[in-house]
Amino acid sequence: MRFFGVVLCTLILISSSCSNSSKSGRIPESTIIKILADIHIADAISFSTKYRNMYRNNDSVTYYDHLFAKYNVTRVQFDSTISWYSGNPDKYDQLYDKVLDRLNRMSAGLNDKLRADSLKTMSGNLWNKKRDWILPDDGATENISFAIKIQRKGRYQLTAKIKITPNDQSVRPYMTAFTTRAKIMNPNFSDSTTRVALDKSGILRQYSLSVSLDKDTVTFLKGYILGSEPRPGSWTKHAEVRDIRLIYISSEKSAPIE
């Protein structure tokens, strides 16, 4: 970030030599902050060989013209504004801090968006079964089991919106998932297990759990979206399950499992 201070100082020196601040209005602080942040970002990108080669025929004058048009200001206004800050060191320091703050916020926002997008689009929803259930209509004691073949080592996230009403008669309902070598529903073959307890408040809540797959011999993700402990006799579940999703999140090694 301190490199940006050098960039801004250079702009100040150039503008001081070629502008007269008395001949034009100063650009509002909120706008000049955005302009200087954009200049810093463009300067950082220019260090990338890929983008430098891609835009090698474009000069800085062309870029500045586009930037001034974007914010509806003129070069004279920009030079005048930078010249004014060069004569007011305290204001310059305050401006510099605000530009850095904007850059930091932009970076944080971009990282949040990238993380959110990765959950939605990296591999899409791998859940290939019925996604919405209403019990007892779809089964009085249905556990909603699943066994899905997975192709990559890495981390998987399972989510579902679940509502269990107070009159539900199941014992200790839960959602669980584990990785295993075989398709049969036998937890003795699991390499890792995860279980999330479900409440009977009657409120539709989103539950999630994640499972890591790190062995080539494990090729199935299995478990129960709506499981419960065994209970003898006649009883009934009263629950609603919506929008089941299985998302591939990330992996250090993304090669398919042979």
C-alpha positions in Angstrom: 0.0 0.0 0.0 2.9 2.4 0.7 3.7 2.2 -3.0 0.4 4.1 -3.5 1.9 7.0 -1.6 4.7 7.2 -4.2 2.1 7.2 -7.0 0.1 9.9 -5.3 3.2 12.0 -4.6 4.2 11.7 -8.3 0.7 12.9 -9.3 1.0 15.9 -7.0 4.4 16.9 -8.4 3.1 16.6 -12.0 -0.1 18.5 -11.3 1.7 21.2 -9.3 3.8 22.0 -12.4 1.0 22.0 -14.9 -2.1 23.4 -13.3 -3.4 26.5 -11.6 -5.9 25.6 -8.8 -7.5 29.1 -9.0 -8.8 28.4 -12.5 -11.1 25.4 -11.8 -13.2 23.9 -9.1 -11.9 21.2 -6.8 -13.3 17.7 -7.2 -15.3 16.7 -4.1 -13.5 14.5 -1.6 -15.8 11.5 -2.1 -15.1 11.5 -5.8 -11.4 12.1 -5.7 -11.1 9.2 -3.3 -12.8 6.9 -5.8 -10.6 8.2 -8.6 -7.3 7.7 -6.7 -8.4 4.2 -5.6 -9.1 3.3 -9.2 -5.7 4.6 -10.3 -4.0 2.5 -7.6 -5.9 -0.7 -8.8 -5.0 0.0 -12.4 -1.4 0.5 -11.4 -1.3 -2.8 -9.5 -2.8 -4.6 -12.4 -0.2 -3.2 -14.8 2.4 -5.2 -12.9 0.8 -8.4 -14.2 2.5 -9.6 -17.3 -0.7 -11.0 -18.7 -2.6 -7.7 -18.5 0.5 -5.6 -19.5 0.8 -7.6 -22.8 -3.0 -7.5 -23.3 -3.1 -3.7 -23.1 0.4 -2.8 -24.2 -1.0 -0.6 -27.0 -2.9 1.6 -24.6 -1.1 4.5 -23.0 -1.8 6.2 -19.6 -3.4 9.2 -21.3 -6.1 6.9 -22.8 -6.8 5.3 -19.4 -7.0 8.7 -17.6 -9.4 10.0 -20.2 -11.7 7.0 -19.6 -11.4 7.4 -15.8 -12.3 11.2 -16.0 -15.3 10.4 -18.2 -16.4 7.7 -15.7 -16.6 10.2 -12.9 -17.6 13.2 -15.0 -14.6 15.4 -14.3 -11.9 17.0 -16.4 -8.2 16.7 -16.4 -8.0 20.3 -15.4 -10.2 19.7 -12.4 -8.1 16.6 -11.4 -4.8 18.5 -11.8 -6.2 21.4 -9.8 -7.4 19.1 -7.0 -4.1 17.3 -6.7 -2.3 20.6 -6.7 -4.5 21.8 -3.8 -3.8 18.7 -1.7 0.0 19.2 -2.4 -0.3 22.6 -0.6 -2.2 21.1 2.3 -0.2 18.2 3.8 -2.7 17.6 6.7 -5.5 17.2 4.2 -3.3 15.0 2.0 -2.7 12.6 4.9 -6.4 12.4 5.7 -7.2 11.8 2.0 -4.5 9.1 1.8 -6.0 7.3 4.8 -9.5 7.4 3.2 -8.2 6.0 -0.1 -6.5 3.1 1.7 -9.7 2.5 3.7 -11.7 2.3 0.4 -9.2 -0.1 -1.1 -9.3 -2.3 2.0 -13.1 -2.4 2.0 -13.2 -3.1 -1.8 -10.8 -6.0 -1.2 -12.8 -7.4 1.7 -16.1 -7.2 -0.3 -14.5 -8.9 -3.3 -13.2 -11.8 -1.1 -16.7 -12.2 0.5 -18.3 -12.3 -3.0 -15.8 -14.8 -4.3 -16.4 -17.1 -1.3 -20.1 -16.9 -1.8 -19.9 -17.5 -5.5 -17.7 -20.5 -5.0 -20.3 -22.2 -2.9 -23.0 -21.5 -5.5 -21.1 -22.2 -8.8 -17.9 -24.2 -8.3 -19.6 -27.5 -9.0 -23.3 -26.7 -8.6 -25.7 -28.7 -6.5 -24.6 -32.3 -6.5 -27.8 -33.5 -4.8 -29.5 -35.7 -7.4 -32.5 -36.8 -5.4 -35.8 -35.5 -4.2 -35.1 -32.0 -2.6 -38.4 -31.3 -0.8 -40.2 -33.5 1.7 -43.3 -33.3 3.8 -43.8 -35.9 6.5 -45.9 -37.9 7.2 -47.3 -37.5 3.7 -43.9 -38.7 2.2 -43.5 -41.4 4.8 -44.6 -41.7 8.4 -41.2 -42.7 9.7 -39.0 -41.8 6.7 -35.3 -41.2 7.5 -34.5 -39.6 4.1 -31.3 -41.5 3.6 -28.9 -40.9 0.7 -25.8 -42.4 -1.0 -24.2 -40.1 -3.6 -21.0 -41.0 -5.6 -18.4 -38.3 -5.4 -15.5 -37.8 -7.8 -13.1 -35.4 -6.1 -11.1 -35.3 -2.9 -11.9 -32.2 -0.9 -14.5 -30.7 1.3 -18.3 -31.0 0.7 -21.1 -29.0 2.4 -24.5 -30.4 2.9 -27.4 -28.0 3.7 -31.1 -28.3 4.1 -34.0 -26.2 5.5 -35.8 -28.3 8.1 -38.9 -27.8 10.3 -39.9 -30.3 12.8 -43.2 -29.6 14.7 -43.6 -30.1 18.5 -46.0 -33.1 17.9 -43.3 -35.0 16.0 -42.9 -38.4 17.7 -39.3 -39.3 16.5 -36.5 -39.7 19.0 -33.6 -37.3 18.9 -33.8 -36.3 15.2 -30.6 -35.4 13.4 -28.9 -34.8 10.1 -25.7 -36.7 9.4 -23.2 -37.5 6.6 -20.1 -39.6 6.3 -17.7 -40.9 3.6 -17.5 -44.5 2.8 -16.1 -47.0 0.3 -19.3 -48.8 -0.5 -22.8 -47.8 -1.4 -24.5 -49.9 1.3 -25.7 -47.9 4.3 -23.3 -49.3 6.9 -21.6 -46.7 9.1 -18.9 -49.3 10.1 -17.2 -48.6 6.8 -17.2 -44.8 7.3 -14.0 -42.8 7.4 -15.5 -39.7 9.0 -18.8 -38.9 10.6 -20.7 -35.7 11.3 -24.0 -35.3 13.0 -26.2 -32.2 13.7 -29.1 -32.3 16.1 -32.4 -31.0 14.9 -34.9 -29.1 17.1 -38.7 -29.5 17.3 -39.5 -25.9 17.6 -41.8 -25.8 14.5 -39.5 -23.2 13.0 -38.0 -23.7 9.5 -34.2 -23.5 10.0 -31.3 -24.0 7.7 -28.9 -26.7 8.9 -25.5 -27.4 7.4 -22.5 -29.7 7.9 -19.3 -30.3 6.0 -17.4 -33.5 5.3 -13.8 -33.9 4.1 -12.8 -36.6 1.6 -9.1 -37.2 1.5 -8.7 -40.9 0.5 -8.8 -42.4 -3.0 -10.5 -45.5 -1.6 -13.5 -43.5 -0.4 -16.0 -42.7 -3.2 -19.5 -42.3 -1.6 -21.0 -39.6 0.6 -23.9 -41.1 2.6 -26.1 -40.3 5.6 -29.5 -39.1 6.6 -31.1 -35.7 5.9 -33.7 -36.5 8.6 -32.6 -39.4 10.8 -33.8 -40.4 14.2 -33.0 -43.0 16.9 -34.8 -46.3 16.7 -38.3 -46.4 18.4 -40.5 -49.4 18.9 -44.2 -49.5 18.2 -46.3 -47.2 16.0 -45.3 -43.6 15.7 -45.2 -40.7 13.2 -42.9 -38.0 12.1 -44.2 -34.5 11.5 -41.6 -32.5 9.6 -40.8 -30.5 6.5 -37.6 -30.5 4.5 -36.8 -28.0 1.8 -34.0 -27.1 -0.6 -31.5 -29.9 0.0 -28.0 -29.0 -1.4 -24.7 -30.7 -1.6 -21.9 -28.4 -2.7 -18.3 -29.1 -3.5 -16.3 -26.3 -1.7 -12.6 -26.8 -2.2 -9.7 -29.1 -2.4 -5.9 -28.9 -2.3 -5.9 -31.8 -4.9 -8.8 -31.7 -7.3 -7.9 -34.7 -9.4 -10.8 -37.1 -10.0 -10.8 -40.3 -8.0 -9.9 -43.2 -10.2 
